[in-house]
Amino acid sequence: MDDKSLYAAILGVKEPWAVEKVELRLVDGEVHVWVALPKDTVWGCPECQAAASTGDKQPVPHLGIDETAFARRHQYVSVVTDLDRSRVL
């Protein structure tokens, strides 16, 4: 298994998302993982199915991921945040 496949499995990255690059910084004790969408990806509004933007496409250097139980019924939700800009993605 290559680095991209390994980190895709660890992080639960699924299509249309893909791990684009993995960089190990052993001296710093860090792993940098780049996750991206294909350039032609078009999202649809879940309510009206209208085409929606995929965002500003600026890099997010510090990403926060939190998973929690929703209403304590064992339905889980993952929240992904841009830690530098204090916003939910």
C-alpha positions in Angstrom: 0.0 0.0 0.0 1.4 3.4 -0.9 1.4 6.5 1.3 -1.6 8.1 -0.4 -3.7 4.9 -0.1 -2.6 4.5 3.5 -3.6 8.0 4.6 -6.8 7.9 2.6 -7.8 4.8 4.6 -6.6 6.3 7.9 -8.6 9.6 7.3 -11.6 7.9 5.7 -11.1 9.9 2.4 -13.7 8.8 -0.2 -14.5 9.7 -3.7 -14.8 12.3 -5.1 -12.0 13.4 -2.6 -8.5 12.0 -3.0 -5.2 12.2 -1.2 -3.0 14.2 -3.5 0.3 14.2 -1.6 1.8 13.0 1.7 4.8 14.6 3.2 6.5 13.1 6.3 8.4 15.6 8.4 10.1 13.3 10.9 12.3 16.0 12.5 9.2 18.1 13.3 7.1 15.0 14.2 4.5 16.0 11.5 2.7 14.4 8.7 1.3 16.8 6.0 -1.6 15.4 3.9 -3.0 17.2 0.9 -6.6 16.2 0.1 -8.2 17.6 -3.1 -11.2 17.3 -5.4 -10.9 16.8 -9.1 -11.0 20.1 -10.9 -14.3 19.4 -12.7 -16.2 18.4 -9.6 -19.7 20.0 -9.4 -21.7 19.9 -6.2 -25.5 20.0 -6.0 -27.7 21.5 -3.4 -29.2 18.7 -1.3 -32.6 20.4 -1.3 -33.0 21.8 -4.8 -30.2 20.0 -6.7 -29.0 23.3 -8.2 -25.3 23.4 -9.0 -23.2 24.9 -6.1 -19.7 26.3 -5.8 -16.9 24.2 -4.4 -15.6 27.1 -2.4 -12.7 29.5 -2.7 -10.1 26.7 -3.3 -7.6 28.4 -1.1 -5.2 26.0 0.7 -6.1 25.2 4.3 -2.7 24.7 6.0 -4.2 23.8 9.5 -7.2 21.6 9.4 -9.2 20.5 12.5 -11.3 17.4 12.4 -13.7 16.4 15.2 -16.2 13.6 15.3 -19.0 13.4 17.8 -22.2 11.5 18.4 -25.3 13.3 17.2 -28.0 13.5 19.9 -26.4 10.5 21.7 -28.1 8.0 19.3 -24.8 6.7 17.8 -25.3 8.7 14.7 -21.9 10.4 14.1 -21.1 13.7 12.5 -17.7 14.9 11.5 -16.9 18.6 11.6 -13.9 19.9 9.6 -12.6 23.4 10.3 -10.1 25.8 9.0 -8.1 26.5 12.2 -6.4 29.6 10.8 -9.6 31.4 9.7 -11.9 29.9 12.4 -14.5 28.6 10.1 -16.3 25.4 9.4 -15.6 23.9 6.0 
